Amino acid sequence: MTRTILDIHILQNVPPSNLNRDDTGTPKSADFGGVRRARVSSQAWKRAARKEFNNLLPPEELGVRTKKVAQALADRIVERNKSLAPVAVQLAAEMLKTATGSKIEVPKRKEKNGGEAPAVPESAYLMFLSRRQLDSLAEIAIEGSGPDGNVKTLVEHLKDKENKAAARKAIDARHSVDIALFGRMVADSADLNVDAATQVAHALSVHKSEIESDYYTAVDDMSTEEESGAGMIGTIDFNSATLYRYAAIDVNALHRNLGLGLRDDESPSTPVEKAVGAFLEAFITSLPTGKINTFGNHTLPSAVIVKLRNRWPVSFIGAFEEPVPPGPNGGFLRESCQRLAAYVPHLEAQYGITTDDTDSWVFRVGEETLGLAPLGAPVSLDSLVRDVTAAVAQRMGSAK
């Protein structure tokens, strides 16, 4: 079976920063090619991309990942029927227990102020549901609880096999874009799991990266001239790097995940086009916000290579197994681009990956990226997103 795989490769310069830190507050790192590299976890960049979706997609296309799922569902019940506000949380909890098989209980923890935890039930783990799924559950809860919104009536309603099946189907249909891309695990009901259509690699620096430490002080505004010393002192670790970032989308899996959410007025490829376009732009332009106020390290990628394949996802991290040395005038970007320009055609030729199998696009900024010229003519970000989504639509149409 012919597959449709979208590979995204990015080179991005990041100045002194602490994008993604470990439990000690130190920027994450990893050993690769015999040297220590700067690292940003895949989870950190997926979170950044999901947040960027809020600027690219309408709310109904997105999901909510939270332990407070009963409150989220209760809010939708009240939106439809304000008279149910007093019992909305209880109705929501019963619906979620039946639909997901999970315990929805009031947490035993104490609030930070020493009081009892609020009497709002939560799930034991983060639950990822689309807004459309929550809307469907809200409608079932309202209908099943009768005209008075009786919780016992809803419980009896959900004991019926057909009604219980309808509740579970509501959870497993109309997946949001972010659920379809990144997947979902429902620990208590494996049949409700959604396999991720997207893989995101940990970003690695193309060169050796040292961790440095900044010693800082803060002055007390109320101190007099006679009072010496700082009001606060501290240290923060940071690094800087030219990062190689990679992600791959299994477009066929994405289509399967989104399939139940198709509207009658859409072509089969429309939801996939929306999801691919949103992820492509979000992954390119997003940035984890760790210590962003401290360092102000707002950068955008200098180079992006996109490949649309019909067989394997392929990372180009092998081009940087030998760490990139600084150029004659400093910097790592120029040499990194030249490495890719030499590595990619050779890798593809050795594995029999031809231009007939692969569509390619190159987005680049600055003369340091001129070395990528052999890989394709440069395009703008807007045209990159537009052309890639059109190519995906064409391939999905041909696959029908």
C-alpha positions as CSV (number, residue, x, y, z in Angstrom):
1,M,0.0,0.0,0.0
2,T,1.3,3.4,-1.0
3,R,1.8,5.7,2.0
4,T,1.9,9.5,2.2
5,I,4.5,10.7,4.6
6,L,5.3,14.4,5.2
7,D,8.8,15.2,6.6
8,I,9.6,18.6,8.1
9,H,13.3,19.5,8.7
10,I,14.2,22.8,10.3
11,L,17.4,24.7,11.2
12,Q,16.9,27.4,13.8
13,N,19.4,29.6,15.6
14,V,18.5,30.2,19.3
15,P,20.5,32.7,21.4
16,P,21.1,32.4,25.1
17,S,18.0,30.7,26.4
18,N,16.5,28.0,28.6
19,L,13.7,26.7,26.4
20,N,13.2,23.4,28.1
21,R,14.7,22.6,31.5
22,D,15.1,19.5,33.7
23,D,14.2,19.0,37.3
24,T,17.3,21.0,38.4
25,G,16.5,24.0,36.2
26,T,19.3,23.2,33.7
27,P,18.6,23.2,30.0
28,K,18.1,19.7,28.7
29,S,20.9,18.1,26.8
30,A,21.9,14.8,25.1
31,D,25.1,13.1,24.0
32,F,25.2,12.6,20.2
33,G,28.2,12.0,18.0
34,G,30.4,11.8,21.1
35,V,29.7,15.4,22.3
36,R,27.1,17.0,24.5
37,R,24.4,18.7,22.5
38,A,21.6,21.2,23.5
39,R,18.3,19.4,23.4
40,V,14.6,20.5,23.5
41,S,12.2,17.7,24.1
42,S,9.5,16.7,21.6
43,Q,6.9,17.3,24.3
44,A,7.9,20.9,24.7
45,W,7.7,21.6,21.0
46,K,4.4,19.8,20.6
47,R,2.9,21.8,23.4
48,A,4.1,25.0,21.7
49,A,2.6,23.9,18.4
50,R,-0.7,23.1,20.1
51,K,-0.8,26.6,21.7
52,E,-0.2,28.1,18.2
53,F,-3.2,26.1,16.9
54,N,-5.3,28.6,18.8
55,N,-4.2,31.3,16.3
56,L,-4.7,29.1,13.3
57,L,-7.9,27.1,13.8
58,P,-11.4,27.7,15.2
59,P,-12.0,26.4,18.7
60,E,-14.4,23.7,17.5
61,E,-11.5,22.1,15.6
62,L,-9.4,21.7,18.8
63,G,-9.4,19.6,21.9
64,V,-9.1,20.1,25.6
65,R,-6.6,18.1,27.7
66,T,-7.3,18.3,31.4
67,K,-8.1,16.5,34.6
68,K,-11.0,18.9,35.0
69,V,-12.9,17.2,32.3
70,A,-16.1,17.0,34.3
71,Q,-16.1,20.8,34.7
72,A,-15.5,21.2,31.0
73,L,-18.4,19.0,30.2
74,A,-20.6,20.7,32.8
75,D,-20.0,24.1,31.2
76,R,-21.3,22.7,27.9
77,I,-24.4,21.3,29.6
78,V,-25.1,24.7,31.1
79,E,-24.6,26.5,27.8
80,R,-27.4,24.4,26.4
81,N,-29.7,24.4,29.4
82,K,-29.0,27.0,32.2
83,S,-31.6,25.4,34.4
84,L,-29.3,22.4,34.9
85,A,-26.5,24.5,36.5
86,P,-27.1,23.0,40.0
87,V,-26.6,19.4,38.8
88,A,-24.4,19.9,35.7
89,V,-21.2,18.6,37.3
90,Q,-22.9,15.5,38.6
91,L,-24.5,14.8,35.2
92,A,-21.1,15.4,33.6
93,A,-19.4,13.0,36.0
94,E,-21.9,10.2,35.3
95,M,-21.6,10.7,31.5
96,L,-17.8,10.5,31.6
97,K,-17.7,7.4,33.8
98,T,-19.9,5.6,31.3
99,A,-18.2,7.0,28.1
100,T,-14.6,6.5,29.2
101,G,-14.8,3.8,31.9
102,S,-12.6,6.1,34.1
103,K,-13.1,7.1,37.7
104,I,-14.3,10.7,38.0
105,E,-13.9,11.6,41.7
106,V,-13.4,14.6,43.9
107,P,-9.6,14.7,44.5
108,K,-8.3,14.1,48.0
109,R,-5.6,16.7,47.9
110,K,-5.7,19.9,50.0
111,E,-5.7,23.3,48.5
112,K,-2.6,25.4,49.0
113,N,-4.4,27.7,51.4
114,G,-5.0,24.8,53.7
115,G,-8.7,24.3,52.9
116,E,-10.4,21.3,51.5
117,A,-10.2,20.7,47.8
118,P,-13.2,22.0,45.8
119,A,-16.0,19.5,45.4
120,V,-15.6,19.2,41.7
121,P,-14.7,15.7,40.5
122,E,-11.7,15.1,38.3
123,S,-10.2,12.3,36.3
124,A,-7.1,10.6,37.7
125,Y,-5.1,11.6,34.6
126,L,-5.2,14.2,31.9
127,M,-8.0,13.4,29.5
128,F,-7.9,14.6,25.9
129,L,-11.3,15.2,24.3
130,S,-12.4,17.3,21.4
131,R,-14.8,20.1,21.9
132,R,-17.2,18.4,19.5
133,Q,-17.0,15.2,21.6
134,L,-17.9,17.3,24.7
135,D,-20.8,18.8,22.9
136,S,-22.1,15.4,21.9
137,L,-21.8,14.1,25.5
138,A,-23.6,17.2,26.7
139,E,-26.5,16.6,24.4
140,I,-26.8,12.9,25.6
141,A,-26.7,14.0,29.2
142,I,-29.5,16.6,28.7
143,E,-31.7,14.1,26.9
144,G,-31.0,11.2,29.2
145,S,-31.6,13.1,32.4
146,G,-35.1,14.0,31.5
147,P,-36.9,17.3,31.7
148,D,-35.8,17.9,35.3
149,G,-32.2,17.0,34.8
150,N,-32.3,14.1,37.3
151,V,-29.0,12.4,37.9
152,K,-30.6,9.1,38.8
153,T,-32.7,9.2,35.6
154,L,-29.4,9.6,33.6
155,V,-27.8,6.7,35.4
156,E,-30.7,4.5,34.5
157,H,-30.6,5.8,30.9
158,L,-27.0,4.9,30.6
159,K,-27.5,1.3,31.8
160,D,-29.3,0.6,28.5
161,K,-26.7,-1.0,26.1
162,E,-27.7,1.2,23.2
163,N,-27.4,4.3,25.2
164,K,-24.1,3.3,26.7
165,A,-22.8,2.5,23.2
166,A,-23.9,5.9,22.0
167,A,-22.0,7.6,24.9
168,R,-18.8,5.7,24.0
169,K,-19.2,6.4,20.3
170,A,-19.4,10.1,21.1
171,I,-15.9,9.8,22.6
172,D,-14.5,8.0,19.6
173,A,-15.9,10.2,16.8
174,R,-15.3,13.7,15.5
175,H,-11.7,13.9,16.7
176,S,-10.1,17.3,16.9
177,V,-7.1,18.2,14.8
178,D,-4.7,18.0,17.8
179,I,-6.0,14.6,18.9
180,A,-5.7,13.3,15.4
181,L,-2.1,14.6,15.1
182,F,-0.8,13.8,18.5
183,G,-2.9,10.9,19.6
184,R,-4.7,10.2,22.9
185,M,-4.5,7.6,25.6
186,V,-7.5,6.6,27.7
187,A,-5.9,4.4,30.4
188,D,-9.1,2.7,31.4
189,S,-10.4,2.0,27.9
190,A,-7.7,1.1,25.4
191,D,-10.3,0.9,22.6
192,L,-10.7,4.6,22.9
193,N,-7.0,5.3,22.3
194,V,-6.0,7.3,19.2
195,D,-2.6,6.5,17.7
196,A,-0.7,9.6,16.9
197,A,-0.3,10.5,13.2
198,T,2.6,12.8,14.0
199,Q,6.1,12.0,15.3
200,V,8.2,14.9,16.7
201,A,11.9,14.4,17.3
202,H,13.8,16.0,20.2
203,A,15.5,19.0,18.7
204,L,19.3,18.8,18.9
205,S,22.1,21.3,18.4
206,V,24.2,20.5,15.3
207,H,27.3,21.3,17.3
208,K,28.7,20.9,20.8
209,S,26.9,23.1,23.3
210,E,28.1,24.2,26.7
211,I,25.8,25.1,29.5
212,E,26.6,28.5,31.1
213,S,25.3,30.1,34.3
214,D,24.1,33.6,34.8
215,Y,24.6,35.2,38.3
216,Y,22.0,37.9,38.8
217,T,21.0,40.3,41.5
218,A,17.9,42.4,42.2
219,V,17.8,45.7,44.0
220,D,15.2,46.5,46.7
221,D,13.5,49.7,45.6
222,M,13.0,50.7,49.2
223,S,16.6,50.4,50.2
224,T,18.5,53.5,51.2
225,E,22.0,54.5,50.2
226,E,23.3,53.4,53.5
227,E,22.0,49.9,53.0
228,S,24.4,47.8,51.0
229,G,23.8,44.5,49.3
230,A,21.1,43.2,46.9
231,G,17.6,42.4,47.8
232,M,17.9,39.1,46.0
233,I,20.6,37.0,44.3
234,G,20.4,33.9,42.2
235,T,21.7,32.0,39.2
236,I,20.1,30.6,36.1
237,D,21.6,28.2,33.6
238,F,21.3,28.7,29.8
239,N,22.8,27.7,26.5
240,S,22.7,28.8,22.9
241,A,22.5,26.6,19.8
242,T,21.8,26.1,16.1
243,L,19.1,23.4,16.4
244,Y,18.0,20.7,13.9
245,R,14.3,20.0,14.4
246,Y,12.4,17.2,12.7
247,A,8.8,16.0,12.5
248,A,6.9,13.5,10.4
249,I,3.2,13.2,9.6
250,D,1.7,9.9,8.5
251,V,-1.0,11.5,6.3
252,N,-2.9,8.2,5.9
253,A,-3.1,7.8,9.7
254,L,-4.2,11.4,10.0
255,H,-7.0,10.8,7.5
256,R,-8.2,7.8,9.4
257,N,-8.2,9.7,12.7
258,L,-10.1,12.6,11.2
259,G,-12.4,10.5,9.0
260,L,-15.3,10.3,11.4
261,G,-15.3,14.1,11.7
262,L,-16.0,14.7,8.0
263,R,-18.9,17.0,7.2
264,D,-21.3,16.3,4.3
265,D,-20.2,19.4,2.5
266,E,-16.4,18.6,2.6
267,S,-14.3,16.5,0.3
268,P,-12.5,13.6,1.9
269,S,-9.2,15.5,1.9
270,T,-10.5,18.8,3.4
271,P,-10.0,18.0,7.1
272,V,-6.5,16.5,6.3
273,E,-5.6,19.7,4.4
274,K,-6.6,21.8,7.3
275,A,-4.7,19.7,9.8
276,V,-1.5,19.5,7.7
277,G,-1.5,23.2,6.9
278,A,-2.1,24.1,10.6
279,F,0.7,21.8,11.9
280,L,3.1,22.9,9.2
281,E,2.8,26.5,10.1
282,A,2.5,25.9,13.8
283,F,5.6,23.7,14.0
284,I,7.7,26.1,12.0
285,T,6.7,29.3,13.8
286,S,6.1,28.1,17.4
287,L,8.7,28.3,20.2
288,P,8.6,26.8,23.7
289,T,8.3,29.6,26.2
290,G,10.6,28.4,29.0
291,K,12.2,31.4,30.6
292,I,11.1,33.5,27.6
293,N,10.7,36.6,29.8
294,T,14.2,36.3,31.1
295,F,16.0,35.8,27.8
296,G,13.6,37.2,25.1
297,N,14.9,34.6,22.7
298,H,12.2,35.0,20.0
299,T,13.7,33.6,16.8
300,L,12.2,32.0,13.7
301,P,13.8,29.2,11.6
302,S,16.5,30.1,9.1
303,A,15.8,27.1,6.9
304,V,13.0,24.6,6.4
305,I,13.0,21.6,4.1
306,V,9.7,19.7,3.5
307,K,9.5,16.3,1.8
308,L,6.3,14.5,0.8
309,R,7.2,10.8,0.4
310,N,5.4,7.6,-0.4
311,R,7.2,5.1,1.8
312,W,9.3,6.1,4.9
313,P,9.7,9.0,7.3
314,V,13.4,10.0,7.1
315,S,15.3,12.2,9.5
316,F,18.4,14.0,8.3
317,I,20.0,14.1,11.8
318,G,22.8,11.9,10.4
319,A,24.2,14.9,8.6
320,F,25.2,16.2,12.0
321,E,26.5,13.1,13.7
322,E,29.9,14.7,13.4
323,P,29.4,18.0,15.1
324,V,29.5,21.1,12.9
325,P,32.6,23.3,13.7
326,P,32.3,27.1,13.7
327,G,32.8,28.7,10.3
328,P,35.8,30.9,9.6
329,N,33.8,34.0,10.7
330,G,31.9,32.1,13.4
331,G,28.5,30.6,13.2
332,F,27.2,27.1,12.4
333,L,24.3,27.8,10.0
334,R,26.3,28.1,6.8
335,E,28.1,24.8,7.3
336,S,24.9,23.1,8.4
337,C,23.2,24.0,5.2
338,Q,26.1,22.8,3.2
339,R,26.1,19.5,5.1
340,L,22.4,19.0,4.3
341,A,22.9,19.8,0.6
342,A,25.5,17.1,0.4
343,Y,23.9,14.5,2.7
344,V,20.3,14.5,1.5
345,P,20.8,13.7,-2.2
346,H,23.4,11.0,-1.3
347,L,21.1,9.4,1.3
348,E,18.1,9.4,-1.1
349,A,20.2,8.0,-4.0
350,Q,21.5,5.2,-1.9
351,Y,18.1,4.1,-0.8
352,G,16.5,4.5,-4.2
353,I,14.3,7.5,-3.2
354,T,13.7,9.3,-6.5
355,T,12.1,12.6,-7.5
356,D,9.2,10.6,-8.8
357,D,8.5,9.4,-5.3
358,T,9.1,12.7,-3.5
359,D,7.9,16.3,-3.7
360,S,10.3,18.8,-2.1
361,W,10.1,22.4,-0.9
362,V,12.8,24.7,0.6
363,F,12.2,27.8,2.6
364,R,15.2,29.8,3.7
365,V,16.3,33.1,5.0
366,G,19.7,34.9,4.5
367,E,22.8,34.2,2.5
368,E,24.0,31.7,5.1
369,T,21.4,29.3,3.8
370,L,22.5,29.6,0.1
371,G,24.1,26.2,0.4
372,L,20.6,24.6,0.3
373,A,20.1,25.8,-3.3
374,P,20.7,22.3,-4.8
375,L,17.7,21.0,-2.8
376,G,15.2,23.2,-4.4
377,A,14.1,26.8,-5.3
378,P,13.2,28.9,-2.3
379,V,9.6,29.6,-1.5
380,S,7.8,31.9,1.0
381,L,6.2,30.6,4.1
382,D,2.7,31.3,2.7
383,S,3.4,29.5,-0.5
384,L,5.1,26.6,1.3
385,V,2.0,25.9,3.4
386,R,-0.4,26.4,0.4
387,D,1.6,24.2,-2.0
388,V,2.2,21.4,0.5
389,T,-1.5,21.2,1.5
390,A,-2.4,21.2,-2.2
391,A,0.0,18.3,-2.9
392,V,-1.4,16.4,0.1
393,A,-4.9,16.9,-1.2
394,Q,-3.9,15.6,-4.7
395,R,-2.2,12.5,-3.3
396,M,-5.1,11.7,-1.0
397,G,-7.5,12.2,-4.0
398,S,-5.4,9.8,-6.1
399,A,-5.4,7.2,-3.2
400,K,-9.2,6.9,-3.2
